[in-house]
Amino acid sequence: MVNYAFDLAIWTALFFITGMYKPQWPLFFMKKPERFLILIITTVLVMVTFTLYGEGTRRTKLELVNQPALSKEFTPVPVPVPVPVPAPAQQPH
């Protein structure tokens, strides 16, 4: 997730720079794009980027914390295995 956050941050920076230079380039589908709309979209993308980064670091920390606990808690314990014993032979009367 952290990798996606960095990728999105790069795309956000490119979107912002090109949008402030020529708003017609990133918003090619609009008739009359404005720089204010570029600013709003960039703000939303920055919030998504920070959320992705925060969630990714939180998950990696949880994995690191839980990893040693699992290895200590679930160590294999030898369990006695029942061995079949042959039945005694019956004597004829």
Sequence and secondary structure as in RCSB ss.txt:
>XXXX:A:sequence
MVNYAFDLAIWTALFFITGMYKPQWPLFFMKKPERFLILIITTVLVMVTFTLYGEGTRRTKLELVNQPALSKEFT
PVPVPVPVPVPAPAQQPH
>XXXX:A:secstr
 HHHHHHHHHHHHHHHHHHHH TTTTTTTSSS  HHHHHHHHHHHHHHHHHHHHHHHHHHHHHHHHHHHHHHHT 
                  
